[in-house]
Amino acid sequence: MKKMTLAAARINKGLTQKEAAKHLKISNKTLSSWENGNTYPKSKYVDPICALYDCSYEDIIFFKNNPLIADS
């Protein structure tokens, strides 16, 4: 699977920010901040994010300066 941003993973599942935030039990503002790279999810949210978007941690680019981006 090709690496994708957090927003792309959500869009690929056909979810709005509001829907995804509700599933993750966070605010829309928090999800937006994660997707824009202003803040990052705490580790306790990584597994729920991956489960919601049906992908692995390695498939999602969580950080702007993620060294995995260079491999894309």
VOKE-287207 format. One record per residue (C-alpha): x, y, z; residue number from 1. Coordinates in steps of 0.05 Angstrom, whole numbers, padded with zeros to 5 digits. Each point is the difference from the previous one (the first is absolute). Layout:
N
xx / yy / zz / k
X / Y / Z / NUM
...
//
This chain:
72
xx / yy / zz / k
00000 / 00000 / 00000 / 1
00025 / 00070 / -00016 / 2
00012 / 00047 / 00058 / 3
-00053 / 00054 / 00010 / 4
-00015 / 00058 / 00045 / 5
-00048 / -00004 / 00057 / 6
-00051 / 00041 / -00040 / 7
00007 / -00045 / -00061 / 8
-00011 / -00062 / 00043 / 9
-00065 / 00031 / 00026 / 10
-00023 / 00021 / -00069 / 11
00015 / -00069 / -00028 / 12
-00048 / -00030 / 00051 / 13
-00054 / 00050 / -00021 / 14
-00003 / 00035 / 00067 / 15
-00008 / 00073 / 00016 / 16
00043 / 00030 / 00055 / 17
-00062 / 00003 / 00043 / 18
-00015 / -00074 / -00010 / 19
00072 / -00022 / 00012 / 20
00006 / 00044 / 00062 / 21
-00064 / -00030 / 00028 / 22
00027 / -00071 / -00010 / 23
00066 / 00019 / 00033 / 24
-00036 / 00037 / 00057 / 25
00037 / 00065 / -00013 / 26
-00021 / 00069 / -00024 / 27
-00001 / 00020 / -00073 / 28
00051 / 00054 / 00018 / 29
00048 / -00052 / 00028 / 30
-00005 / -00043 / -00063 / 31
00009 / 00061 / -00044 / 32
00062 / 00019 / 00040 / 33
00029 / -00070 / -00009 / 34
-00015 / 00000 / -00075 / 35
00033 / 00068 / -00009 / 36
00062 / -00021 / 00039 / 37
-00010 / 00053 / 00053 / 38
-00005 / -00053 / 00055 / 39
00008 / -00075 / -00001 / 40
-00042 / -00057 / 00029 / 41
00022 / -00030 / 00065 / 42
00022 / -00072 / -00005 / 43
-00065 / -00025 / 00029 / 44
-00036 / 00024 / -00063 / 45
00046 / -00034 / -00051 / 46
-00034 / -00068 / 00003 / 47
-00071 / 00028 / -00002 / 48
00019 / 00044 / -00059 / 49
00030 / -00059 / -00037 / 50
-00061 / -00043 / 00016 / 51
-00048 / 00054 / -00023 / 52
00037 / 00012 / -00065 / 53
00015 / -00074 / -00010 / 54
00075 / 00009 / -00010 / 55
00064 / -00010 / 00038 / 56
00043 / 00051 / 00036 / 57
00052 / -00006 / -00055 / 58
-00052 / 00022 / -00052 / 59
-00015 / 00067 / 00032 / 60
00044 / 00062 / 00000 / 61
-00013 / 00029 / 00068 / 62
00056 / 00052 / 00002 / 63
00020 / 00054 / -00050 / 64
00074 / -00019 / 00005 / 65
-00013 / -00075 / 00000 / 66
00062 / -00034 / -00029 / 67
-00046 / -00050 / -00033 / 68
-00022 / 00053 / -00049 / 69
00068 / -00004 / -00034 / 70
-00016 / -00074 / -00016 / 71
-00064 / 00018 / -00036 / 72
//
